[in-house]
Amino acid sequence: MKRTNRFNIVWDDSEDARDLALGCSTLWNKLTHKRRQSFFDEDKEFDWSSDELYDDFKGWVGSATAQQIIRKNNSAWKSFFSLLDEWKDNKEEVDKPSPVGYWKDRDEDEKELKILIRNDCYSIGDGTVKLPFGVKGEVVGQPHWEGKQGRLEIIYDRLEDCWRAYQSVEVEPRHQPSGQKTAYVDLGVIYPVTAYIEGEETTVAYNGRPLLSKWWLYNKQIENTQSTLKEENDRYSSERLERMFRKRKRVFKDRIRKIMHDFVERCYQAGVDTIVAGDLNGIRDNVNYNKKSNSMIHNFWSHKYLVDRLRWTAENYGMELKLIDERGTSSKCPRCGSEAKVRRGRLYKCKECGIEAHRDAVGALNIGLAEGCNIPSEVINRAMTRPEVVS
């Protein structure tokens, strides 16, 4: 499986590194411009050629690096065309994709400085990274993963005035499952993870309210800053505002990472080898509640990040993540099967059997039942009404 090491680099000679990054970004932008012009010219076939630009830049960035940038650009355009075909087939449900963009900082109207190095053209050892043309620097931070190294991507972070490196590595799972149980997961906004683990006597729910409270606080600070910028400078952005957005994003990702690690560790201890989760892909498409709910779903919650983080963490433990359609799992009573219900906040009440339950616990149990899990009725009663809440 592939993982990414993230660390900073302090260059011995920052001008050499900046020159290499400038060459990489210029090649990307020229190739992108050429292909965008070709794409928007409907009278001609798309121009995939790159030999001329390769010859122009191989002396500046090196032949191997020029090839890497061209390959990455090829891949980006192929992904775009694939998404475009998907959009053409289903315009009502799929957003129209945008063509490949430039490496450009729009706020500063400058090129983004990036370096792409092939896996066999760099080395990392003894706290030092060495690139072609004698460019080298000190590694700040300890790479987390050890394995077969892949491409190295280095980006200049203008906001924090540092160079960030992302190294792809091929690794093996650190653990292997000790059993063959299954965990059934309902992913949500207020409770990012609510799950029933096969054989357990109750469900477990991870409380996301503290994270949501922080998010609302950051939102208020961002809105005040935006208002001040508009009134005093007639601007919509600033470095301070960018830092605030970045902090909000980091706090969200850090909390979700910790939740997923704790949950998967719990699964590992229980002998789980498969995690089944409800797939909410496209949940935003038809969501239109009140202003606060819409803001949580459209701006705060990232279903893709939840799923990706759950998958990555599960892979580290040798577990498989399976996504299923979860439509209707929160609308049916797991005890009597009735769809006559009352929902208020996180409360679910069945009109037929009268049971009152945690709504997300109902979803997790129904996912399990849909997958053929044999859950005793006494466990259903207990798991629905009294989930273990982890703060």
N, C-alpha and C positions, 0 to 999 in steps of 0.2 A: 504494500500500500504506500501511497505517496503522502509525505508530510513536508512541512515548510519550517525551516529554521529562520528565525528573525533576530537580527542583531544590527548594531550600528558599526560604522567604520570611521576612524579618524585617519585621514590620509597623511602620508609622509610629505607629499607635495600635492596640495589641493588643486593647483592649477593644471597639473597633468590629468588628474581625475576629471576635472571640469571640462577639459578639452575633449577627452574621450567621450564623456556624456553628451557634450554638444554635438559631436559627430554622429553618435547614435540617434539622437533626437532629430537632427537635420535629415538623416537618411529616412527615418520613419515618416517625417512630415512630407518630404518630397515624394516618396512612394505613395503615401496616402492621398496627396493632392492629385497626383497623376491618375490614380484609380478612381477618385471621386469624380474627376472630370470625365473619365471614361464611363462611369456609371450613369451620370446625368445626361450623357449624350445618347439618346434613344436610337439614333440612326446607326450606331456602331456596336459591335460586340465588345464585351468587357475585356479590357486589356490587362492580361496577367503578367506581361513581360516585366523583367526587372534587371536584365543583364547590364544595361547601360548604367544604371545607378550603382549596381554592384561594382562595376569597374571604376566608377568615379570615387567610391568611398572605401574600397578595400585597403587603400594606402593610408587612410585616415584612421579607421577603426579596426582594421585587420580583416582578412578574408573570412575567418570563422565567425567573427562577430557580425559582419555584414550579412552573412548567410542566416544567422540566428534572427536578426531583425526582419529580414525578408520572409522567413518561415513564419514568424509570429504574425506578421502582417497578412500573409496568405491565410493563415488559420482564422484570423479575425474576420476577413472578408467571407470566407467559406461559412463561418458561423452566422454572419449577417444574412447571406443568401438563404441559408437553411431556415432562419427565423422569418425571412420575408416570404418564403413559400408557405410556411405555416400560417402566416397572417393572411395571405391571399386565399387560403382554403377555409379560413374561419375568422373573418374580419370582425364579427360581432363579439367574440370572446377573447381575441388575442390583440394586444396592442401592437401598433405598427412599429417595427424596429427602426432605429436610426443607423445610417451608414457609419462605417469606421471613422473615428475622429482623430484629431491631431494630438500630439503630445504638446499641450500648450496650457499655461497658467493664465486663465482668462482675466483674473483680477489684476495681474501684473503685466499682462500682454507680453509675456515672454515664453520661450520654450520651456517645457518641463525637462529637467535634466535626468536622463535615465541611461543605464548601462546594462546591456544584455551580454552575458559571457557563456559560451558553450561549456558543457560539463568537464571537458578535458583540457580547457584553456585557462584554468585558475586552480589555485591550491590554497587550502586553509590549514594552518598548523602552528603550534606554539604561539597562539594569539595573534597571528599575522595572516593577512590575505594578500595573495600575489596575483596580479592580472597581467595581460599582455602589455608590451611596450614599457615594462619595468614599473608599472603603476602598482604601488603596494601601500598597505596601511595596517593600523592596529584594529583588531576585533574588540569591540566593546560589548560585553555580555557573553554568556556561555551558550553556544548552540545546543538546543534541547535534544535533537535527534541525531543518532549516528547511523549511517547506512551508505548506500551507493549514491554518490552525489549527482544531482542533475543540474539544470541550468541555474545560473546565478543572476538575479536581477537586483540592481542597485538604483535607488531613487533618492534624489536630493529633496529633503523636506524643508521647504522655504520657511514654513511657519516656525519651526523649531531649530532651523539652521544646522541641520545634521544630515548625514548620509545613512539611509536605512537599506539594509541588505535582506533579500529574501532568497534563501537557498532551498531548492527542491531536493528532497532525498527519498530514496526507496528504502523502506524499513519493513520489519516483521512485527506483528502484534506483540505487545509486551506480556500479555496474559492469554490463557486459553480457558474457555468455560469449563466449570467443574460439573455441570449437569445439563439437562435438556428441557428445562422449563421455559415458559414463554411469559413475557410481560406485555400487557396491553395498555396503551398510553393514549390519553386525550390531551392534545396540546391546546393551550388557550392563552388568553391575554392576562386575566387576573391571576390565574393559576397556570403558569407556563407548562407544568407537568402534573397531571393527575393520572395515577397508574394502578392497575391491579396486577400483582405478580401471582402466577399460577401456584395454587397451594396455600397462599396466605389467607389470613382471616379478615383482612381489611384492606382498604385502598390507602394510598399515600398521595398527598397533594402538597406541592411546593408553592408556597405563598409568594406571589409577585407584587403584593400591595406596597411593601416598602420601596421596591424599585420604581413602581408607578408613581409613588409620591415624590421621589427624587426627580423623576422625569417631568412632572408638572412644575416643580420648583425651577428646574433648568429652563423649561419653556417660558415661565414668567420672566426670568432674568433675560432670556434671549429677546422676548417681545419688548421689554423695556429698553434694551440696548438698541434694537432696531428702530424703535420710535425716536430715541435720542439722536441717532445717526441721521435719520430723515429730517428731523427738525433743525438740527444744528449744522449739518454738512451736506444735506440733500444727497446722502449716500445710503446704500443698502447693505454694504459689507465693510468689514474692517478686520484686522488681525485679531483683535480681541473677540469679535463675534465668531470668527472661524475657530478660535480656541474653545469657545463655549460650546459650539456644535460638536467639536471633536471630543470634549470632555463628556458630553451627554451620551455620545455614541460609545465611548470606552466604558463608561459606567454600566450601560446596558449589556454590552458584550461580556464584561467581566462577571456580572451577576449570573447571566445565562450560562456561562462556562462553568461556574461553580455549581449551579443547580444540576447541570447535566452530569458533571463528574460525580457528584454525590449520589444521584439517582442510578447511574450505571454501576458504580461501586456497590450500591445496595443490591442491584440485580446480580452482580458477580458473586456476591456473598450468598445469594439465595439459589445459585445454580442455574441462572438463566443463560440460554444460548441464542434466543431470538427475541427481538423487541418488535411488536406490531403497533404502529401508530397511525392515527387518522390523518389522511392527506387533505389539507385545507388549501391546496394550491388554487389560486383564483378567488379566495374568499373576499378580497376587496372589490371585485368586479361589480357586485350587485348590492353592496352594503351602503345603506343610507338611513342611519338612525338619527339620534340627536347630535348636536355639535360635539359634545364631549366624547360620546361613544365613537363617532366617526374619526375624531382626532386620535383616539387610542388605537383604533384598528389600522388607519391609513398611515399614521406618522410614528407611533410608538412601537407597535408590534411588528416584528420581522419573522414571519413564518419560515421563510427560507433559511434564515440564520438558525432558528430553533432546530429545524430538521437537519441542517448541515452539521451543527455542533453535536446533536444527538448521534448522527451517523459516525462522525469522526471519533467520538468518545467510545461508542460501541465497538468500532473496529479495533481500537487500542486493546480491548478486552477479548478480541476474537469473536464478538457477537455480530449477528446479522440484523439489520434494520429492514423491516418490511412495511411499506406504506399501503394502506387500503382506503377506499372511498368511505368516508365516515358520515355521509349524509343520512340523517334520520337517527343517528345514535344517541342524540340528546332528547329525542322526541318520544321515545318508546320506553315504557316501564319494564325494567329487567325482571321484575318479580311476577307480574301478571300479563305482560305483553300489551297492555292497553296504550293507545296513543292519546287518550283524553287526559290532559294534564294542565296544570297551572304553573307558570314559571315567573318568578319574581326575584330579580337579582341572581344570586347563586342557588336559590331555593327551587326545588322541583317537587311538585306534589301531584300524585296520581289521583285522578278523580274516581277511578274504579276501586282500587284497593286501599286508597287513603294514605299510603306511605309518603312521608316527607323526607326528602333526600338532598344531598349535595349534587348540584346539576352536573358538574364535571365528573363526579364519581359515577353517575348514571352513564355518561358517555363512555368512560373507560370500561365499565362492565359490559355494555352493549357491544363494544368492539370485541371483547373476549367471547361473548356469546355468538356473535356473527362469525367468528373464526372457529367455532365448534368447541370452545372451552367448556368443560363440565363444571359449573360453579354451583355448589349446594345452596339450597334456598336460604338456610340460616346464615350462610356467608354473605349472600346477596343482601339480606336485611341489614347485617352489621356493616358491610362495606359501603352500602349506599348512604346510611345515615350517620356514620361516625368515621369518616376518613381520618387517617393520621396526618395532621397538617405540619409541614416542616417550614419554619420561618427563615 
